[in-house]
Amino acid sequence: MRSSLPPLEPQGSVLGDEVYSLLGEAILDGRLSAGERLRDQELAGQLGVSRTPVREALQRLERTGLVEVFPNRYTRVSVPGERTHADTNEFFVYMMGNALLLALRRCSDEALAHSLEHADAIIAASRIDDHDGIMAATSRFLERIIADSENVVFLRVMREAELAIRRNLAGWHPFVQCPIQRTERYVEFRHAVASRDGIRAEAILRDLHGLA
């Protein structure tokens, strides 16, 4: 293992969760690079913790696909491919669509207003053809509507899948390439959300991501 991580400073939450978040973020920002081998003893020494929370974190990262474990051989950071990107995009869109159907039926007008703020941010980023901005605003929109869905399972799944979604969709490019046409569709999406038309909003969302 080539990377060096700073010692962990516990924040009062469950230590295993903190190690999981730290290692996950290190994979996302490249401090732990794709294909790099991971040794729990070395990671524990760098972080200043025992091997137990490191092993627990690596097991969780394996379940989300960020880490690969080859029993009795080695553990390494996974290397995402084209299929991983496509499957993550599909999961992301369909999860957002289903959460949206629930959220628009259940959320208050105040909560809906917050979701529309994120939709406005998506539209603004699309107008200037800022791909990273579109994805960042879409991720915030998803986080909001999952909370508003009031569905505990959605919340748990998102908590576990967030790191994998962020890593696997890095470098995302919109399916609709023309900024004008794409922005018009996002405006239609916003109108559907504002009117609590979840079925229409979901259909537009799938169209925007090439899953119509």
C-alpha positions as CSV (number, residue, x, y, z in Angstrom):
1,M,0.0,0.0,0.0
2,R,1.5,3.3,-1.1
3,S,-0.8,5.9,0.3
4,S,-0.4,7.6,3.7
5,L,-3.5,8.7,5.6
6,P,-3.5,11.1,8.6
7,P,-4.4,9.8,12.1
8,L,-8.2,9.7,12.7
9,E,-9.5,12.2,15.2
10,P,-12.7,10.6,16.6
11,Q,-15.8,12.9,16.5
12,G,-17.8,11.0,19.0
13,S,-19.8,8.9,16.6
14,V,-19.3,5.1,16.1
15,L,-15.6,4.6,15.3
16,G,-16.4,2.0,12.5
17,D,-18.6,4.6,10.8
18,E,-15.8,7.2,11.0
19,V,-13.2,4.8,9.5
20,Y,-15.7,3.8,6.8
21,S,-16.3,7.5,5.8
22,L,-12.6,8.3,5.9
23,L,-11.5,5.4,3.8
24,G,-14.4,6.0,1.4
25,E,-13.5,9.6,0.9
26,A,-9.9,8.6,0.4
27,I,-11.0,6.4,-2.4
28,L,-13.1,9.1,-4.0
29,D,-10.4,11.8,-3.9
30,G,-7.6,9.4,-5.1
31,R,-5.5,9.1,-1.9
32,L,-6.4,5.4,-2.2
33,S,-6.2,4.8,-5.9
34,A,-8.0,2.3,-8.1
35,G,-6.3,-1.1,-7.9
36,E,-4.3,-0.2,-4.8
37,R,-3.9,-3.0,-2.3
38,L,-5.1,-2.4,1.2
39,R,-3.7,-4.0,4.3
40,D,-5.8,-3.6,7.5
41,Q,-2.8,-3.6,9.8
42,E,-1.1,-0.7,7.9
43,L,-4.4,1.3,7.7
44,A,-5.0,0.8,11.4
45,G,-1.5,2.0,12.1
46,Q,-1.9,5.1,10.0
47,L,-5.3,6.0,11.5
48,G,-4.2,5.2,15.0
49,V,-7.1,2.7,15.6
50,S,-7.3,-1.0,16.1
51,R,-7.7,-3.4,13.2
52,T,-11.3,-4.2,14.1
53,P,-13.0,-1.0,12.9
54,V,-10.7,-1.1,9.8
55,R,-11.9,-4.6,8.9
56,E,-15.5,-3.6,9.5
57,A,-15.1,-0.6,7.2
58,L,-13.4,-2.7,4.5
59,Q,-16.3,-5.2,4.6
60,R,-18.8,-2.4,4.2
61,L,-16.8,-0.9,1.3
62,E,-16.7,-4.3,-0.3
63,R,-20.6,-4.5,-0.1
64,T,-20.9,-1.1,-1.9
65,G,-18.3,-2.2,-4.6
66,L,-15.6,0.3,-3.7
67,V,-13.3,-2.5,-2.5
68,E,-12.6,-6.0,-3.8
69,V,-11.6,-8.9,-1.5
70,F,-9.8,-11.9,-2.8
71,P,-9.8,-14.4,0.1
72,N,-6.4,-15.5,1.3
73,R,-4.7,-13.3,-1.3
74,Y,-5.3,-9.6,-1.0
75,T,-7.8,-6.7,-0.7
76,R,-7.7,-3.8,-3.1
77,V,-9.6,-0.7,-4.2
78,S,-11.9,-1.7,-7.1
79,V,-11.4,-0.5,-10.6
80,P,-14.8,0.7,-12.0
81,G,-15.5,-0.1,-15.7
82,E,-18.1,0.9,-18.3
83,R,-20.7,-1.5,-16.9
84,T,-20.2,-0.2,-13.4
85,H,-20.9,3.4,-14.6
86,A,-24.0,2.3,-16.6
87,D,-25.5,0.2,-13.8
88,T,-24.9,3.0,-11.3
89,N,-26.6,5.6,-13.5
90,E,-29.6,3.2,-13.9
91,F,-29.8,2.6,-10.1
92,F,-29.4,6.3,-9.4
93,V,-32.2,7.3,-11.8
94,Y,-34.7,4.7,-10.8
95,M,-34.1,5.2,-7.0
96,M,-34.6,8.9,-7.5
97,G,-37.8,8.3,-9.5
98,N,-39.3,6.0,-6.9
99,A,-38.3,8.3,-4.0
100,L,-39.8,11.2,-5.9
101,L,-43.2,9.4,-6.2
102,L,-43.3,9.0,-2.4
103,A,-41.9,12.4,-1.5
104,L,-44.4,14.4,-3.7
105,R,-47.3,12.6,-2.0
106,R,-46.0,13.1,1.5
107,C,-43.9,16.2,1.8
108,S,-45.1,19.6,3.1
109,D,-45.3,22.7,1.0
110,E,-42.2,24.0,2.8
111,A,-40.2,20.8,2.0
112,L,-41.4,21.0,-1.6
113,A,-40.0,24.5,-1.8
114,H,-36.6,23.3,-0.7
115,S,-36.7,20.6,-3.4
116,L,-37.6,23.2,-6.0
117,E,-34.5,25.3,-4.9
118,H,-32.3,22.3,-5.8
119,A,-34.2,21.9,-9.1
120,D,-33.5,25.5,-9.9
121,A,-29.8,24.8,-9.2
122,I,-29.9,22.0,-11.7
123,I,-31.5,24.3,-14.3
124,A,-28.9,27.0,-13.7
125,A,-26.0,24.5,-14.1
126,S,-27.6,23.1,-17.3
127,R,-27.9,26.5,-18.9
128,I,-24.2,27.1,-18.7
129,D,-23.4,23.4,-19.6
130,D,-21.7,22.8,-16.3
131,H,-21.8,18.9,-16.1
132,D,-20.3,18.7,-12.6
133,G,-22.7,21.3,-11.4
134,I,-25.7,19.4,-12.8
135,M,-24.6,16.2,-11.0
136,A,-23.9,18.0,-7.8
137,A,-27.2,19.7,-7.7
138,T,-29.0,16.5,-8.7
139,S,-27.3,14.7,-5.9
140,R,-28.6,17.3,-3.4
141,F,-32.0,17.1,-4.9
142,L,-32.0,13.3,-4.4
143,E,-30.8,13.6,-0.9
144,R,-33.7,16.0,-0.2
145,I,-36.4,13.9,-1.7
146,I,-35.2,10.7,-0.1
147,A,-35.5,12.5,3.3
148,D,-39.0,13.7,2.3
149,S,-40.1,10.2,1.2
150,E,-40.1,9.3,4.9
151,N,-39.1,5.8,3.9
152,V,-36.6,4.3,6.3
153,V,-35.3,1.7,3.8
154,F,-34.6,4.4,1.2
155,L,-32.6,6.3,3.8
156,R,-30.6,3.3,4.8
157,V,-29.9,2.3,1.2
158,M,-28.8,5.8,0.3
159,R,-26.5,6.0,3.4
160,E,-24.7,2.8,2.2
161,A,-24.7,3.6,-1.5
162,E,-23.8,7.3,-1.4
163,L,-20.0,6.8,-1.7
164,A,-20.3,4.2,-4.5
165,I,-22.7,6.5,-6.5
166,R,-20.3,9.5,-6.1
167,R,-17.3,7.4,-7.2
168,N,-19.0,5.6,-10.0
169,L,-20.6,8.6,-11.6
170,A,-17.5,10.8,-11.5
171,G,-17.0,12.4,-14.9
172,W,-20.7,12.0,-15.7
173,H,-21.9,13.5,-19.0
174,P,-25.5,14.3,-19.7
175,F,-27.4,12.1,-22.1
176,V,-29.0,15.1,-23.7
177,Q,-26.0,17.0,-25.1
178,C,-27.6,20.2,-26.3
179,P,-27.8,22.6,-23.4
180,I,-30.9,24.4,-24.7
181,Q,-32.9,21.2,-25.2
182,R,-31.7,19.7,-22.0
183,T,-32.5,22.8,-20.0
184,E,-36.0,22.9,-21.4
185,R,-36.5,19.4,-20.2
186,Y,-35.2,20.3,-16.7
187,V,-37.7,23.2,-16.7
188,E,-40.5,20.7,-17.5
189,F,-39.2,18.5,-14.7
190,R,-39.4,21.4,-12.3
191,H,-43.0,22.2,-13.3
192,A,-43.9,18.5,-12.7
193,V,-42.3,18.5,-9.3
194,A,-44.0,21.8,-8.4
195,S,-47.4,20.4,-9.3
196,R,-46.6,17.2,-7.4
197,D,-47.0,15.1,-10.6
198,G,-44.6,12.4,-9.6
199,I,-45.4,10.2,-12.6
200,R,-44.6,13.0,-15.1
201,A,-41.5,14.0,-13.2
202,E,-40.2,10.4,-13.2
203,A,-40.8,10.0,-16.9
204,I,-38.9,13.2,-17.7
205,L,-36.0,12.2,-15.4
206,R,-35.6,8.8,-17.1
207,D,-35.7,10.6,-20.5
208,L,-33.0,13.0,-19.4
209,H,-30.7,10.1,-18.3
210,G,-31.3,8.0,-21.4
211,L,-33.6,5.5,-19.7
212,A,-36.9,6.3,-21.3
